[in-house]
Amino acid sequence: MLGSISSVLAEVAPVVTQAAQVMGMGNAAFGLLGGLLGCGFIVIGAGIGIGTVAGHATEAIARQPEAGGRIFTTMIIAASMIEGIALFGMVICFIAVWKSLG
């Protein structure tokens, strides 16, 4: 996975450099690209995490319906923690985009 990401970035880097020179952005384009890619990866990771938590909670409630209330409460707490971490990551990425543009 990491190897494919690095190979894609290696292919994208010359294109970004050329586009940045045409637009007059210089190295700021790499900060913009990194911030936007980071936001995308964060959203994908949070979606996978919340989907996994919800799927396992649904299976657990199906096996033990009497414990559904406690399982649901734990699921909501875990999902909110995942969203909180995703929010912090997106703020960091937005700061990178903001610094690269300004």
Stockholm file with secondary structure:
# STOCKHOLM 1.0

chainA/1-102         MLGSISSVLAEVAPVVTQAAQVMGMGNAAFGLLGGLLGCGFIVIGAGIGIGTVAGHATEAIARQPEAGGRIFTTMIIAASMIEGIALFGMVICFIAVWKSLG
#=GR chainA/1-102 SS CHHHHHHHHHHHHHHHHHHHHHHTCTTHHHHHHHHHHHHHHHHHHHHHHHHHHHHHHHHHHHHCGGGHHHHHHHHHHHHHHHHHHHHHHHHHHHHHHHHHHC
#=GC SS_cons         CHHHHHHHHHHHHHHHHHHHHHHTCTTHHHHHHHHHHHHHHHHHHHHHHHHHHHHHHHHHHHHCGGGHHHHHHHHHHHHHHHHHHHHHHHHHHHHHHHHHHC
//
